[in-house]
Structure formats: C-alpha cells, structure tokens
C-alpha cells in the first residue's frame, strides 16, 4: 500500500515537472513581471476650448473642417433646448473619460433627458452618418453613445474611454416643463507617456518641428498601460505597432518600464508551443487573441527586445526572455525550404502582415525580415553571451541571403521580384535592404527604380512607410528620406492631423481597409515614428 | 459697547426665531422623520421565463400579443449573431435593474459589441417605433438604451431602473472575428411592499380574484422608497396617487412606515406659505416640483392623514402634521366667494386635476372635494382634540353644502350641473355624493341619470373611476359598483394587464394624454385600488 502511494507521488512529481509545466510556470512569472512593470497613468483634466461648427470644404481633409463659432461660456449659459446640437472642440487629441453636468435653469426637472454624444478624432467622423453601417469591423467601435440622464446638478461620466478631439452633443429628448444648460464638459485624459525634453536644432524646418510634435502626441496618446495600437481602435498591444512605438519611446519619453511590461506580457501570453500571439488584451485579465499568430510580427519581438536591451542595458530582462527569442526563430525556420527560401506549404501558410495592401506579394519581404530578425537575434545572443547556443543562426542567415540573391534578385534590372508573378514592390526592396542582403549601393539603385516605376506596389499605410524611410537611410538616401517624411507625415500635418493616422494615402482621403473610413483610427501607433527618425538622425532631419 | 453687543444679540435672537424660521426648522424636522421612516427595499432576483415573439392581432390590446417561441436555454446556447433580435419575457411586471452576460463561443473577442435593449410593460411598446417621437413628454421616459460592451464573461448591469415585463434585445454591432451568446439575463427587482395575506371568500368570482391579484401587483410595483405614481413614469410621489395607494396599502401590505414617510416628505417640502407641492422627488435630495400646486391634491393630504391615523393610531404623527392640515384648508378657502361657492378670480385660478379629461368642468367637483376635505379634517380635529381650534370648519362646510344645493343642483333633473355651460358630468355627481351634499337616494338618482346619459362627461382614467365606485357604494349602488369594477378593471385583466394602467378607455386602446400611447404608464398607482374595495367591502365584492 505504502509503495503504491510512493509510486503515485513520484508519478505526480514527474508529471508536475514536465517541460510543459516548467514553461507554464515561466509564463506565469513573466505575467507577474508584466504586472509589476505596469505604469501609473498620468491623468489631466482637460476642458473644451470653444464651440465649433462643421463646414463642408472640398479642400479640407475628407471634405470637412471645423470653424470656431463661439466660446464655451456662450454654450454653458444658454438653454441646451435652444441649441439641439452643438460641437465642442478640446483643441487637441485626448484619450480618457468624458464628463458633463446638466443644470436646470427654469422649473424643476420632472423627466429624464436623452442625449447623444459622438466623439470624433477628425471632423468627417461627425459628418458621416454611422447607420446603416457599411463597415466590416464592429459598429461598436464608433464612438457614439446615447445617455439617459435622470439626475441633475451632478457630474455625469460616460463609462467608456474615448479617443477624440471633438464631441458632438445632440438633444434627443427632454421635458417641455423645464429648461436646462449643459456645463463643465471635461475629459479626464490619461497617458503613461510622462514628459519629454525635445531636442531640435535651431535650423530644423518648421514642418519637421510640426511632424515631431504630432508624432509625440500620437505616441503619447497610444501609451497607456500597454502600447496600444490606437486609443480609439483596437486599443490593444500588437507586436508590430509595439516595435515601432518602443523605438519612438527610446527617442522621446523613455518610459522603459512600459516597454518591459509589454515584452513580458507578450511572452507570458505566448502559446504552449512558444509562438507569440500577434496581439494581446489586458482586461479583464491579460489574455491573447487566441490562435492569431503573425510571422513577421513574431520575429519583430526579437528586434524589440534587442533594441530595449541596447537602450536600457537591462540584461536581466533580456536573459529572462531569451527563450522567447529562440522560439520565434525556431518556428519561423519551419517555413523555409531546403534552398533556404521562404516557401510554406500552401495549407500551412502563416499569416503575414507587412502592410495594408492586398496586392502585395510578401515572399521577398518575408525572406528579408527573417534574415533581419536572425541578424538582430545573433546580435542579442552575442550581447548575452549566448552565441554558442545558436551558432547556426549566422550560417542560416548567410545562406538565406545568398538564396535571396540567387532566387529573387534580377541583376539585369537591379531589383528583387517577389512570388510567382515576379511582382515589383517597394516592400521587397525595403526588406532586402534592412536585412543587409543588398549593399547600400544596390539598395539605393533598387529603391530608385521602384520610385520611378509607377506600377510598382507602393506602401499602403504608415507602418510600411516607416520601413521605407529606414531603408532609405540605410542606403544613404538621406535627402529622399527627409523629403518622404515631409511629404508623407507632413502631408497629414498639412491636412490638419492632431495625431498621425492609421491609414493615409496622399491621393485618397477616404482610403479604408474597413469599408467605412470613420472606422479608421486617426491616432495610430504605427504612424508615430517620425520622432524616432528626427531624434535618431538629427544630421538628416534637423538640417 | 457691551450694550450694543447685547442689543445685536437680542436682534439676532428675534431674527432667528421669526415665524418663518420656526416653520423652516419644523419642515427640516419633518424631512428628518421622512428619512427615518424610509423603508428598506426587498430585492429579488428574477429571470425571464421564455423567449417570445410579437404577433400582430387586431383582437389583442393595442393590436399586439406575445407568443411563446422558445425556452431560455435555446436562446442562451445559440449565437446571438444568428438571432439579431430577441424578446425575453419575465412573466410578470418587474421594477428594477437589468443584468446580462455576453459569452464568447468562438475566438477571442476583439471588439466591443453594441446592443439595444427596449423594456416594455405591454407588447405594443415593442412594436411601435419610438422615433421620430411624436409625444409631448420627454422622449427619455421611453425605456430603450443602447449599450457598448467591451468586456465579456462578466455581469453587465444597465445603470437605469426599468419597469417592464418584456425586454427586446437587438444586436447593433459586433465583430466578424468572434461569436458569442447572451446569458444570465436577470432583473434585481425591488419593492417595499413586503408580503400580504390575501383574504378572499371562497365564493369570490374568478374575475374579482384576478382583479385583486393584479391590483396587488400594481401597488407592489409602485411601492418603492416612496409611493411612486408609476415605476416607469413619472416615478415620484404625487399626492393624488398617494391617497389612493395608502388606502390600498391599508387593506393589503400594511406598510404604514411608507405612508408615514410620504406624509412627512410632502409636509417637509411644502412651500414657505404652507401650501403643499403636488409632487416631490427623492433624489439627489428630497425636493418638490417647485411652484406646482394642485388644489384638489393638497386637500386630499388631509384625508390621507386621517385615514393613516385611523389605520395606525399613530397620534404623534397626526399631531405633528396637524398644522399642514390647517394650512391646506386655509389656502383653499381663499378660492370661495361670499356665497361659499368655488369661484376663483380668473387670474388666480388654481390648478385642479380630478381626471384626465380636458372637457370636464371642475367647479362642482371642487365644491364637493372642499366639503369632503373639510369633513375629513373636522373628523381628524375631533380625534386630536383640536376641534376648538377649528370650530368654524363645520359651519363653513355646511354653508358650502347648502350653497352647492342652491347654486349647482337642478332638482327638476335630479343632477348637479357645473360651470357656466351647465355641464353634466359623472365627476360632479361623484363629489357631491362623497361630500355628503346629497342624500344616498339623491346621489343614486343623480348617478343613474348620468349613467343613462350618453353625452354626460364620463371618467377619463382609473383615478376618476375610483371615486365613482366609492360614490356608488356610498349611495348603496353595490351591484353597480361591483359590475363597474368587473367591467373596468376586469376589462384590463381580460386584455392581458399584468398591472393596471394609467389610462384605460374600454373603447380606445390607444388613448393617451401624451400624443404617444407607449409613453403611457402601464403600471400606475392610481389604478391600484380594487384591492381596497374588494377587501374593505367583502359583502359587495366577494359574493
């Protein structure tokens, strides 16, 4: 009897210390570290600066601009029943909770009041009917709320966080037996960004200064208890956005604890097989978007950790998360064939993002990003004295680079072509440059060719433009990089952006991946990197 | 110097003890007593009994009936996205807070969900578009709320109290990337009514039993921390409704503390000149509907206090509130001329209610109600040994009764006619009977005449029907009283009423004083009195 008992105990011990369980314990400890690194949110009370009206203007972004129509007092002191609808302008983009008061001005309130609030990041959001809703994402992302108010003379807070500059208030219902005003509209705005000491050379162009400022605003708004992709939508941590945000943070707010938290959160929420999830949520408790893996994003985790380590010298975290780095490489390598070419079996084809552009063939870009990530991971290994563990990586990287040149490069044309259709795209050249497959001269030549080829597949969103600028700098196209920053991000500034947008095509204000442009996020993490470029490369951008 | 100081002190003392201030102190002490008498709410967790569908039926009340379509499990276990819209039936009228849960059933929720909830007391409320809203009362009374849900697997409570039996749930927005069910719909229902031991004779007609039951439900739902006029609308204490509710309470739940609270609340919130306000609110702190006085309601306070004293023997409260009784009489007498006839100067004409019927001339009714209130107040004075203080009231009452007979009665026709148009109405006869101006025989004759006169102004709402039945009983029309109860309240029961309605015209389901019948309250205090009649007069109603 006793022997049986001991045998059971031994079995339990073996069971509880399986590799799977060790990994589970490790992930839990990572989640605990993520929780400990959670930043305190800085809150500020912000008031609207004036009442505005929407003015249709074909020259304005998406056809609408706001025009100051009155000061706030003139709204607060006049019956809301006389106005029916007003728009208040907070003067800048805010992320937080909205409050207001209703004040009876004649007779006793005898019935509830029904108000509709619509919060907008850009003017056209207030001038495009939401219903019937044609979009593909949830209608619930749109920031309109109907509120029934039964009590007066007290602050009412709408229990939903909004991201907005403008709020439209519409009176949907009130009693004929009393009159009232609205007042004390405010937003308790939050960010974990803290303050930043801007460093800009005196000679910096005004448009670059503006781009730098709007970039900082964008990053600040996305910095909450994680690096959110967008405070309006999707309000969560995506690896791709995180990589760019952490780069921008290093050159601005330097909230390294937030970066650390996000690294640990992603690590702690990885799948059982070690693959990172592309995105994770914080509430009600941290959890991943189960089953959603993005191969290029997973590999960028390694680069994010490397850059974090370089910025902070936090070796403890880098060592702690080293197994995550190894796992991402391990799983990515499965998709490469004997010739070291990215070539997944059709059924096993992983999700790749790279850009909002359905036409883009991503084979060459993925080949490049794999090499880029291997190179970054090797660098991290060396810094952690782990290179012995992964000494094959350098060889694999070189083999892949060689394969890319053999299979994807067309020397006669000086460009990389992707996929069975031999597609010419910006992103293929960009990732061949960033991975070091090309020499700077070759890269420059390739980029100049796509720049001059109107039907080359061009970047569809700011995320891809970031890598394009990085690639330009890497192959000494400094003038072009600066001009592109001015043209692209400056284009948004010139169109009135308070924060940089998720989607921007200079030729099409209404571009949306969601079949409804007001569903776009107009303060989006992956657009925040100008501050990184401007501060990291002052010689290029501040002259 | 010292003398000046003493003089100032003396002045202050005189100032602080003015009659006005004494009265203010008194009102505050009444409000404190109201607060102390505030009942605890009994809460119960109620779940819906089934899913129903709306069926158009010209024979059904307001053209719609509900038909059971499925059990709750079949809703809870199936994607809400497949249903788009459902109606849950709680099986009976409830007053309280509604909760539910959303449960992901495939993939991770990646976006908020937008749901619209519409709460209904009667089926047609769910089948009549609310917008564009044609009603005169606040649109915000209608019980539809749009809710954005960002978190799942947790109970969500809509922060507004509803009065309903049915709830319609419409899916307005969700993500294509995950699926979910709704579950655990429930209502934390509240009432201060407590329990009641029904006493009904065995021979009581089934329809009377049903009327008694629905009457108890109606009263129970209106009994919260005050006697509300309606838990859906207007959710406050009106004197007229209070009088009838307190009568019904005496013959059912016997929550005398609630009656006491309401007496003190009204007294404590009276105007500086002593006049009661017609209605008062409890939150954020007790306050009256300023400037709104209703002469017939004010005088019914006296009758309410008398009935409360008779039911409870609480002499302390009756004595404490005696000055309020005196004040109501004092102010009402101003509107009577030298001939003891109700005859206010046009500009000073007080608001009179009596019934929802714009055509009703209220002169005779007011003459009667004044005498009725004087008689009740005299009775109270005698019980409190205060008759010496008001020994002129009996004389005034007799003079008014005589004047009524002289000026308003037409002996040749056997009826009282009201106003310059000599209007024949039920209410004129009713109040002449209740005041004792007529003998029972005269009253019976008068009532029989109006009952046989098709163009006599007939009662417009249950409030007036209450007084009609009371008058019938007072002049020995027991058979008619019982038949009217069966016809009128039984008519509502036969049309499916779970609780009795604010407005009911057997000939017109859509009657509304608000230009939109769904704004009517379908659980209304002033309709709750059948239990009072059935229990007080078992010899009439329980045989």
HADDOCK unambig.tbl for C-alpha pairs under 7 A between the chains (distance, minus, plus):
assign (segid A and resid 107 and name CA) (segid B and resid 290 and name CA) 6.51 0.50 0.50
assign (segid A and resid 108 and name CA) (segid B and resid 289 and name CA) 5.23 0.50 0.50
assign (segid A and resid 108 and name CA) (segid B and resid 290 and name CA) 5.96 0.50 0.50
assign (segid A and resid 111 and name CA) (segid B and resid 138 and name CA) 6.25 0.50 0.50
assign (segid A and resid 111 and name CA) (segid B and resid 141 and name CA) 6.95 0.50 0.50
assign (segid A and resid 112 and name CA) (segid B and resid 138 and name CA) 6.85 0.50 0.50
assign (segid A and resid 112 and name CA) (segid B and resid 140 and name CA) 5.42 0.50 0.50
assign (segid A and resid 112 and name CA) (segid B and resid 141 and name CA) 6.38 0.50 0.50
assign (segid A and resid 113 and name CA) (segid B and resid 138 and name CA) 6.93 0.50 0.50
assign (segid A and resid 113 and name CA) (segid B and resid 140 and name CA) 5.41 0.50 0.50
assign (segid A and resid 114 and name CA) (segid B and resid 140 and name CA) 4.94 0.50 0.50
assign (segid A and resid 137 and name CA) (segid B and resid 175 and name CA) 5.50 0.50 0.50
assign (segid A and resid 137 and name CA) (segid B and resid 176 and name CA) 6.74 0.50 0.50
assign (segid A and resid 138 and name CA) (segid B and resid 111 and name CA) 6.26 0.50 0.50
assign (segid A and resid 138 and name CA) (segid B and resid 112 and name CA) 6.83 0.50 0.50
assign (segid A and resid 138 and name CA) (segid B and resid 113 and name CA) 6.91 0.50 0.50
assign (segid A and resid 138 and name CA) (segid B and resid 173 and name CA) 5.26 0.50 0.50
assign (segid A and resid 138 and name CA) (segid B and resid 174 and name CA) 4.33 0.50 0.50
assign (segid A and resid 138 and name CA) (segid B and resid 175 and name CA) 4.27 0.50 0.50
assign (segid A and resid 139 and name CA) (segid B and resid 173 and name CA) 4.42 0.50 0.50
assign (segid A and resid 139 and name CA) (segid B and resid 174 and name CA) 6.26 0.50 0.50
assign (segid A and resid 140 and name CA) (segid B and resid 112 and name CA) 5.41 0.50 0.50
assign (segid A and resid 140 and name CA) (segid B and resid 113 and name CA) 5.40 0.50 0.50
assign (segid A and resid 140 and name CA) (segid B and resid 114 and name CA) 4.93 0.50 0.50
assign (segid A and resid 140 and name CA) (segid B and resid 148 and name CA) 6.29 0.50 0.50
assign (segid A and resid 140 and name CA) (segid B and resid 173 and name CA) 5.27 0.50 0.50
assign (segid A and resid 140 and name CA) (segid B and resid 174 and name CA) 6.53 0.50 0.50
assign (segid A and resid 141 and name CA) (segid B and resid 111 and name CA) 6.95 0.50 0.50
assign (segid A and resid 141 and name CA) (segid B and resid 112 and name CA) 6.36 0.50 0.50
assign (segid A and resid 146 and name CA) (segid B and resid 146 and name CA) 6.34 0.50 0.50
assign (segid A and resid 148 and name CA) (segid B and resid 140 and name CA) 6.27 0.50 0.50
assign (segid A and resid 151 and name CA) (segid B and resid 284 and name CA) 6.82 0.50 0.50
assign (segid A and resid 173 and name CA) (segid B and resid 138 and name CA) 5.28 0.50 0.50
assign (segid A and resid 173 and name CA) (segid B and resid 139 and name CA) 4.43 0.50 0.50
assign (segid A and resid 173 and name CA) (segid B and resid 140 and name CA) 5.27 0.50 0.50
assign (segid A and resid 174 and name CA) (segid B and resid 138 and name CA) 4.33 0.50 0.50
assign (segid A and resid 174 and name CA) (segid B and resid 139 and name CA) 6.25 0.50 0.50
assign (segid A and resid 174 and name CA) (segid B and resid 140 and name CA) 6.52 0.50 0.50
assign (segid A and resid 175 and name CA) (segid B and resid 137 and name CA) 5.51 0.50 0.50
assign (segid A and resid 175 and name CA) (segid B and resid 138 and name CA) 4.27 0.50 0.50
assign (segid A and resid 176 and name CA) (segid B and resid 137 and name CA) 6.74 0.50 0.50
assign (segid A and resid 284 and name CA) (segid B and resid 151 and name CA) 6.85 0.50 0.50
assign (segid A and resid 289 and name CA) (segid B and resid 108 and name CA) 5.22 0.50 0.50
assign (segid A and resid 290 and name CA) (segid B and resid 107 and name CA) 6.52 0.50 0.50
assign (segid A and resid 290 and name CA) (segid B and resid 108 and name CA) 5.97 0.50 0.50
